[in-house]
Amino acid sequence: MEFQLLGPVRAWNDGRPIDLGVRKQRFVLAMMLLDANKLVPAQRLVELTWPEEAPRSARGVIHTHISRLRSVLNAADAERHGVALISNGPGYMLRCDPKRIDVNKFMELCAEARGSADDETRIRILDEALALWEGPALASVAAEEVRTRLTRHLDEARLLAMEQRIDAHLRLGRHAEVIHELTELEAQHPYRQQIVAQLMLALHRSDRGPDALTAYQKLYHRLDNELGVEPAPALRDLQTRILRDDPSLNLNPKEKLKAGPRQLPPDVDHYTGRARYIEQICELLTPQPGGVLPVVAITGKPGLGKTALAVRAGRRLVAEFPDGQLFIDLQGNGPRPRDPSEVLARFLRDLGVDGADVPTTLEERVGLFRDRTAGRRILVVLDNAATEQQVRPLIPGNSECAVLITSRRRLTGLDMRQLVDLDVLDQADALALLRDLIGEDRLASADASARRIADLCGGLPLALRIVGTKLRSRPHLTVETLAERLEDERTRLDELVGGDREIRASFLLSYDSLDAEHQRAFRLLALMPDNGLPPWAVAAVLGVDHRTSERLVEDLVDVNLVEAVPGRYRFHDLIRLYAQEKLAADQERDAARTRIVNAYLYLGKRADALLEFGGLYQFEPPPFTPDTPGVLAEIDRGPAAWLDQEYPAILEAIEYAAAHGQDELTCRLSATVAAFFELRAQWADLKRVAELSLAAAERFSSPYWTAYALFAAGLAARETRDFRRAEESFRAGLKILPQADDPLLEVVTLLSVGVAERLQGRWDEAAKYFDGCLSVLDALDKPRWRAYTLRESGVLDRYRGNWERAEQRLLAAVDTFERLGDQRWIGASLRELGIVRRHVGDLTGSLEILIRSRDELRAAGDPRREGAALRCLAETHRAVGSLDEARACAERGLDVLELTLDSHGLACTRIVLADVLIDLGDLDGARAQLDKGLQALSVSRDPRWHGKALITQGRYLAATGDTTGAEAAWDTAHRLLSGVGAVEARQVSELLGR
C-alpha cells in the first residue's frame, strides 16, 4: 500500500488505486499521513478542516471520516501492509511504514543526493525525487491558505532540490540544456535570487551575455520597485564578473561533454502528470552493467501525448547518454512511413560519417550504424513507428545504448524490455493541464464546467490542449459556454479543432491505415454501448464466427483504436464518436443492430429465469446460439453477475426500441431486466423501463404486457416511497389482471400491494392482500412464492407484536428457503426472526440468529440486506449492553448501505447509531446522525420508522436537558405509532409515564 501527498492525495494497493472518498475525507487522511505514527488531536483536525468556523457537528463529522477511511483501508487489506488507523484518547493515529508515504521518500532521496560526491549520481537521485511530485502537495483537498501553511516546508524542499539539480548540470557543462527550465522557474519564482543567478550563469556560458545581464536588471527593478531592496551581494558580484567576462566563470574544456548529436525536440510547454510513467521509463532505459540493450516502447491510442512523454523522459536521461541522442519521426501513421534504410543514412551522417561513405545497401548501413554506436552511450528515440520491420534495423548492437519507441501499434513481435501502455489523464491531472493552459483564476470560477470539459475530452491530452488553447486565445469564450458546446455529441469533434490540431484528423490517420475488413469492423462496433461489449456480442454485431471476430477486434486493439479490458472491448469516448460518424451511412447498420438486440434478448431471458423474482413473463425469444466458449455456462453460474455487466447495453437497446416504435420488443427487453433491478435496488432504472414498457403495451393493446408494466411501475414507486403513484399503478394492474390470464403475475401483484399497504401503516388492508395471495397460491405449486408471502406476513405480525404467529410464519419461510438452497432469503428471513427473538427477551438467541443472517447475506452478495442485518445486530448488542459492538455494527452498516441506493435503510441505520451514541455520551455525534436520519424519514411516509426516530430524538433532547422538547417528540411518536398499532407505542407510553 502506497500513499501520495505530493500532488493529488491518493493511495494504491498493489498498484491499484483506492477510492478514498470525498474531498474532506481525503484531507483528513492527508493530515494523518503528514503526522504518521503520531497522535493527531481531533481538535487539530477540526481546526484545519474548517479554518474559519467549524460547525457544531465537526467532531462527529471527523469521526465519520475516520470510520469510513478505516473501512476503506481495511477493505484494501491494510493489515497485511502494516497500516492501521486507530482511535486513541483525544485523537487518532495512523500507523504506517514511513517509506510508504511519498513525502518521506522524497526527503530521504534529497538527503541521499546531498551526500553524493558525484554529480551524475546526484542528478539521477534528484530526478527520482522530483518525479514523485505530480502537482502542488495536497492538491485539490485543502484551501490554498491551509495548503500553504501545511506544505510550505515541502514546497521549499522541492525548490531547493531543483536548484541543486541544476547546479549539478551546470558543473557538468550542460548550461544550454537547463536554460528553458530555468526560464520557467524564474517566471514562477520571480524573487528567488538563486534561480536568477543560475539562469545568468547558464546564459553567459551559452554566449548570451546580454540576456544574462537583462535577467539581472529585471530582478533588480522588481526588487527595487516592489520591495525597496537590492539583490544580494553574491548576485551583484556575479553581474560584475559577467560584465568583465571573467574567465573563471567558464568551465575547463576537459569538463565539457564529448561532442555528439543532441536531437531531442524541446519539452512540451504546460506538461502535466505522467510522473509515474517517466519514472518507469527512465528506470527501464538506464543501462545495467553486463546487461542487454534496453528497448522500451510507448503505445496508446491517438492523442495521448506519446511523443511528448518520450521527449520528456529522454531529456531526463541525457546524463546517462553523454555521447548523444538521436531522434527521428518515422511517420508510421502516414501514407508513406519512412524507409529504415533512409533513416540509417541520416543517422550515420549525424554520427560523423561523410555522405560519400554511407553504404548503399540496408545490410551494410545496419552494420556501419552498429559499428559507430559500439562503445558509446547513445539514446535512440524512434517516434511514431509503423511496424516491427521498420524498427529492427534501427536498433544498435551495443548494450550501453538504449532505444525508446512510440507507436500506435503494440509492436508485439519486437523483443523489448517493456511495453508501456499509456492511458488517459485522470480528472485531477486533466484539470491541472487546463488550469496551466488558461489560468487558475479563470478556471476556479467555473469549476463544475471545467470538470465536465475534462470528462468530455475523455482525459485525452490532445483534446485538452486544443480546448485550453482555444479558451486562452479567445477571452470572450467562457468555460461554461465551451462545456455546453462539447455536451452535444453530434458536434463535439467539430469543437475539438484548434489551428493545425484536430482530433478527427488524428483518428483519421489510424482509420485510413486499416484494410476494408477492419474498417467495417471499426464502424459496426460503434453500436457498442458505453460500457463496451463482451467477445460474444462483438461476434453478434459483426455477424461472423467467434474466431473471425476475435481476430478483427484484437487487430483493432493492436493499433489502439479499441481498448481491451477484462472480459470486454470498448472505445474511448471520442474514438466512439468518430466511429459513429463513419457508421452513419453504413448499409449494414440496421442488420447489425438487430443481431445484437436479438442476442441480448435471448441471453437476458435466460439470465432472468435464474433470478429469485425472475422468469415471470411469457415469450419466446429469437433463436441465438453463441459459439464463444463459456457464455451460457457463465450465465448459469451467476445470472446476476452477468446482468451486472450487461444491463447498460440492454437499457440502451430498450431506449432505442421505444424511440423507434418497436413496441413488443420494448416490452420484452424491459422484462429481462426488471427482476435484476429489484435485486439491485436500482429503482430509477426500473421506473424508466416500466414507463417505456407501459407506453408501448398500451400502443399495441396488450393486456398481459400492460399488467406486467403496471406491476413493475408500482414496485419502483413503492420502494422509493412514492405511495400515491404505487397505489395508482397497483390498482390499475389489479383491474386488468383477469385479462392477462397469468395466476403467478396475480400472486406477485397482490404480494407487492400488501407490502405497500404495510409500509404506509395500513396494516389491516395489508393482511387482506397477504391472505388473498396465500389463497391463490393454494392452487399453485409455487413453494418459493408461498415462502415469500409467509415472510412478509410474518413481518406484519412482528410490527403488531403478534410474536407467536410471526415466529411460526418466519420459521416456515426459513424452512422452505433452506430446502430451496436460497441463501439470500434464508438470511433475509433470519433477520426478521432475530428481531422477534430480541423482543421476546431471548437476546442470546437473537445474536446467534442475526450473526447467521449477516453472514448469509454477505455470502449472497446482497449489501442492502446485509446492511439491514448489521443494523439489527447493533440493536441487539445495545440491548445486551455491549455498546462498543453496537457502535461498530451500526457504523459498518452505514458503510455497507452507502454502497447501495437504499436511502431509507441508511436513514434507519443512522437512527440506531444515534441511539448507541446517546448511550455512549457522544451527544454531538448522535445529533449529526439523528439530523440526517430524521430529515430522510420525515418525508418517507413510513409512520413506524418516523415514530421510532422521534423516540430517539426525545432521548437526545432529554439527555441535553430539554425535557419539554423530549415530551413533545414522544407525544408525536406515540400518535404515529399507536395510529398504526405498532408495538413500539408501548415503549413511548412508558417514556411518557402513561
Disulfide bonds with the S-S distance in Angstrom:
none
